Amino acid sequence: MALVSQLSLFIDVVQQGSFTKAAALHDMDNSSLSKQIKKLESDLGVQLLNRSTRSFSLTPAGTEILEQAHNLVGTLSHVQSIADSYHAEPKGRIRITAPYHIGQNFLRPVIRQFMLAYPDVEIELLLDDKRSDIISDHFDVAFRLGRLDDSSLIAKKIADIRAVILASESFIQKYGEPKTPEELVQLPSVVYSNRSLTVDTIRLSERPGSSHIVNYKMRGKLKVNDVQTLLASVQDGLGYVTISSSNLNQPIKALGLKPLLTDHTLCNKGLALYALYPHRKQTALVREFIHAVQTYIGTPPIWEKHICGFSQMYVPVIASA
């Protein structure tokens, strides 16, 4: 099994692009990791990496062996996962990260049920709207809005997320209810904005039921980086908002909000909630927790139940034959 461990270290060095980062994954110092890679090269009788002062590159032998190492380590990990799945109940520690509103609204109740059902499980939850490096930060699973383009991660879709345009009753009384996208974007809006993302464009059909989508720029008179403040500002009548339905944790009627232009088609850009985890973390505990989250959110997702008749809103009309 020493060869398998060394091959795993070799894979991590290449994936991380750095001996330092790979060593941090295994709580090792650089010199110990370097010795293991040199020992692997000695045992195999071939050089795997061309090293320079600040970087390295794969040799032809290293490229070919890396591919086979992925297959071997993946197979052994799958064998262990099968064995783990036959344990009487999940045990151990799981480290999770998620955006604030996903963690507060949907993971918290799942964690409560999960820990009551499996008292030997320990959970560490880190909520952050910034995307952490799942591997270098040692997370077992991350819940993300949208998939990450990272071949070292597995992505499992939990649920689709559709957008909705909302305004308060007081806002509608003051400005009137818009009948077209052009009328809508002339009104004040509340916009979600953080360092990396500003949601100030609505992708909406020009006409009711049409599938032809146009980009409309919003008049963002107020920008905030917190979802709860965003919704509170809309409730206060400061503007309308286009928002992901997953941000809702109670019925919009209770919030005094009303959906706008529901007969138009609203583009969602394929947004969904995914669970992401490293290949090497396909454990029974991770799979069971992801399954618990998926069961709790359900199909259609729990957040869509907060908008009465939502399944019929913002969808193009399909012409009859």
N, C-alpha and C positions, 0 to 999 in steps of 0.2 A: 504493500500500500504506500510505501515511501515514494515510489515512482508517480503514483496518482497525485499525491500531495504536491510533489514538485511540478507536475504538469499543471495543476491548478494555479500554483504561484506564477508559472510561466504565462498562462492565460491572462491572469490579472495584470501582470506587468505590461503586456501588449495592449489590453483594453484600456488601462489607465494612462498609457503613454508615458509612464514615469515609475521608476523604482520607488521613489518616495511615497507616491500615492498608493501604490500596491502594498508597500510595507505597512502603511497606516491601516489598510483594510484588515491586516492580520496581526496588528499590534506588535510588529517586528521593527527592528532597526534596519537601515539600508544595507549594512555590511552582512547581516545574517541572511537577508533575502538574496543578496548577490552571491553569497556562498552556495545557497541552495540551487540557484540557476546554473552556476558553474559546475556543481556536482551533477546536475541533470545532464549538462552537455558532456561531462566526462563519462557518465554511465552510458549515454547513448553513442558516444564516440563521434559526435558531430557538433559544429558550432551553430547555435540557434540565433544569436544576435550579433550584429556588428555594432560595437560600442565606440562612442567618442566621448569627449569630456562632458558634453551637455545633452547628448541624445543617443538614440540607438535605432537600428533598423533590422528587420528580419532578413536572415539569409534565405536562400532558396530552400534549404533543408528546414529552416525554422518555419517558413510559410506552410510547407506541406505537413509538418508535424503539428503545427498549431491547429489545423483543420481536424486532424485525427484526435487531438487532445480534447477539442470541444465535444466530439462525438463520445469519447470515452468517459469524460467527466460528466457529461449530460446523462449518459446511460446509467452510470453508478448513482447519480443523484436521483434519477427516476426510480431505481430499485429501492433506494432508501425511503423515498416518498411512499412507495407501495407498502413497505413494511410499516412505516409510521401510520398509515391510514387504518391499520388493523389494531392500533392501540384502543383500549377501552374508551378513552376520552382524551381530548386535547390537553397537553401539559406544556409548560415552558413559558418563555417570555417572547412577546411580540412588540416590535417598535413600529409605530404608524405615524405617517404625516398626511395632512390634508389641509385644504383651504379652511378659513375660519367658519364660514357659513355651512359648509358640508359637515365639518366636525361637530359644530354646536347643534345643528338641526337634525342630523341623520346618523352620525356615528355615535354620539353620546348615548341615545337610547339603546343602540345595539350593544355597546360596550357594557352597559348596565345588565342587560339580559345575558350576555355572554359570560360575564364574570360570575353571575349567580349560578349559571348552569355548569360552569367549569371553574371551581374554586382554586384549582392548582395553576391557573393561567395568570401570568403577570403581563400587564399592558402599559406601554409608555406611548402617550399621544402628544404629538407636537403639531400645533395649528399655526399655519403660516401661509399667507397669500403668495409669498415668494416661493418659487420652485427650488426645493433643495436637491442636492446631488444625492440620489437615493443610495448609490453604492458607497461613496466616500463618507457619507453621514450614517452609514450602517442601518438604514431602514429596511425592515422586512417587507413592508407594503406601503405604497403611496396612492392616495386617491386624488386624481387629477381631472380637470375639465379639459378634455382633449388628450390625444395620445402624444407621447414623446417619441421623437425619431432616434431611438437608441436600440441597437441590435442586441445589447446585453440585457434588455428588459423584456418581460412578457406583459402584454396588455390584455386585460379582460374587461369587456364592456359591461357596465352595471346597468345603465339606463340611458336612453336618449333624453336630451334636454331641449325643449322648445322655448322660444322667446315669446314675450307678451308686451303689449304697449298699455300702460296704465296711467290713469289720472284720477284725482280725487273729485268727489261730487262738487266740492266748493270751487275747484278749478274749472270744471265744466260749466257751472253756473256763471262764473265770471267771464269766461272767454267763449262759451258755446262749445258744443261738441263738433269737432272737425269732421267733415264728410269726405275729404280727399287727403292724400299724402301732402299735397302742396299746402293745404290749409293747416295741417298738423305741424309741419316744420317751421311755420311762421310764428308758432306759439313758444313761450319759454319752456325749456326742458331742464331736467336735472340729469347730470351726466356722471357715470362712474369713470374715475380716472385715477390711475396710480402711475408709478414711474415707467412701467413698461406697456401699459394698456390704457387707451382712452376710447370709451364706447360712445361715440358722437355721430355715428352714421346708422341710418335705418335702411335695410335692404327690403323694399316693399314693392308690390306690384302697382302699376299705374292705375289699373282698373280692378274692381271687385272680381275675385275668382280667377283672374289671369295668372299665368305662370311666368309672364315677362317681368323680370325684376329690375328695379331702378334703385340706385344709391341716392339717398336723401340726407343732406347734412343738417344736423340738429342745431338749434340755437341754445347752446349750453351756457345759460346764465349762471348756473351753480354747478360746480364740479366737486365731487367728494370721493374718497377712496375707501369708504366703509359702507357695506350694503345696508346695515340697519339705519344709518344716518341717511342714506339715499332714500330708502322707503319712507322714513319719517318726514323727510323734506317734501316728498310727493304728497303724503297725507296732509301736510301743512299748506298745500296748494301752491307751492313755489314753482311747480312745473310738472309736465308729464315725464314719463320715463319709459325707455325700452329696456327690458330686464329679462334675464333667464328665469324661467318658471321655478327652477330649483332654489331660487333665493326666497321663495315664499314658504313660511312655516305655519300659516294660518289662513283661513278663507279670506279672499279679497273683500268680500262683503263686510266682514268684521273690521277690516282695515279702512272701510269707507272708500274703496277704490273701484274703478270700473274700467274694463278693457275697451280700447278704442280701435276703430277700423278693422273689426274682426272679419269682415267679408273680403278683405284684401289678403293676398298671399304674403306671408312674412318669412323671409329666408333665415334659416338657423345655422348655416355653414357647417352642418353635420356635427354640431356640438353634442357631446355626450360625457357622462361620468365614467371614468375608467379606473380600475385597480391595476397598478403597475408593481411588478416585483422582479428581482433579479432571477436569472435562471437557477442560480445556486440556492435560492430560498424557496423552492417548491415543496414546502413542508405541509404536513397535514394540518397544523395549526393555522398557517396562512390561508390554506384553501377553505378551512372551516369558517374562519372569520369573514372572508370575502363572500362566502355563501350566505352567511348570516346577514351581511349588509344587503346583498342582492334580494334576499327574501323579505327583509324589512321594507325596502324601497318599493319592491313589487313591480307589476306590469298591468296597466300603465303606472308610471312612477307616482309615488305618494304625493309629490308636490303638485301634480296636475289636478288632484282632487280638490285643491283650494280654489279652482276656477270652474264654476259650473258650466258644463257644456263645452269645455275646452277642446275636446277632440274634434269638434266641428268648426273651430275657429282657425283663421289664418291658413287655410288650405285651398289649393286651386280647385276649381270646378272641373270634373271629368265629364267631357261631352258624351252623351249617349249615342249609341250606334244608330 
